[in-house]
Amino acid sequence: MKKLMLMGALMLMGMSSAFSAITIRYYNKDSKSYTMKVKMDGSEKEVTFDSSKTASVTIQGGGKTCKIVTKCGTIEVKDGANIEIKDGCITIK
């Protein structure tokens, strides 16, 4: 019985990393929405930051960091980060 419980716990731990995500809090100062490419765990996704607002966005993946490609370059963002968007560029707060 103990072996069965241990195996179940190990399976749940492995599944939790497969279903993890990054949540980013952002403030877009621009009156324009931006859709940017995100690189995470070897795959590319897209995320949209709505215009003139403060909000959160969740990016599904298996890691706790991602790279967002902007017109000003690529920036690495960690889970729980607060970012600011101005003129299409991202700064971490």
C-alpha positions in Angstrom: 0.0 0.0 0.0 2.8 2.4 0.9 4.5 1.7 -2.5 1.2 2.5 -4.3 0.8 5.8 -2.4 4.5 6.7 -3.1 4.1 6.0 -6.8 0.9 8.2 -6.9 2.6 11.1 -5.2 5.6 10.9 -7.6 3.2 10.9 -10.6 1.4 14.0 -9.3 4.7 15.8 -8.7 5.7 15.1 -12.3 2.3 16.2 -13.6 2.4 19.5 -11.7 5.5 20.7 -13.7 3.8 19.7 -16.9 0.8 22.0 -16.1 2.7 25.0 -14.7 2.4 28.4 -16.1 3.8 31.9 -15.9 1.7 34.8 -14.7 2.9 38.3 -15.6 1.3 41.5 -14.3 1.6 44.3 -16.8 0.9 48.0 -17.3 0.6 49.1 -21.0 1.1 52.8 -21.1 0.5 52.9 -24.9 -2.8 53.4 -26.6 -2.0 50.5 -28.8 -2.3 46.7 -28.1 0.7 44.6 -28.7 0.9 40.9 -29.7 4.4 39.6 -29.0 6.2 36.3 -29.5 7.1 34.3 -26.4 9.7 31.6 -26.2 9.2 29.1 -23.5 10.5 25.5 -23.1 11.7 25.4 -26.7 8.4 26.4 -28.2 7.0 29.7 -29.4 3.7 31.2 -28.4 2.0 34.6 -28.7 0.7 36.9 -26.0 -1.4 40.0 -26.4 -1.0 43.0 -24.1 -4.2 45.2 -24.3 -3.8 48.9 -24.7 -3.9 51.5 -21.9 -4.5 49.1 -19.0 -3.1 47.2 -16.1 -3.8 43.5 -16.2 -2.4 40.0 -15.8 -1.6 37.5 -18.5 -0.9 33.8 -18.1 1.4 31.9 -20.4 1.0 28.1 -20.3 4.2 26.0 -20.3 6.5 23.9 -18.2 9.0 26.5 -16.9 9.1 29.4 -14.6 10.8 31.8 -17.1 10.1 32.9 -20.6 11.6 35.2 -23.2 9.4 37.9 -24.8 10.5 39.2 -28.2 9.9 43.0 -28.5 11.0 45.5 -31.1 13.6 46.6 -28.6 15.1 43.1 -28.1 14.4 40.0 -26.2 13.7 40.2 -22.5 13.6 37.3 -20.0 10.7 37.4 -17.6 10.1 35.3 -14.5 6.8 34.0 -13.0 5.1 36.7 -11.0 7.0 39.6 -12.7 5.6 43.1 -13.0 6.4 44.7 -16.3 5.7 48.0 -18.0 5.2 48.5 -21.7 6.0 51.9 -23.3 6.6 52.5 -27.0 6.5 48.7 -27.6 9.4 48.1 -25.2 9.2 46.1 -21.9 10.9 47.1 -18.7 10.7 44.9 -15.5 9.6 46.8 -12.4 
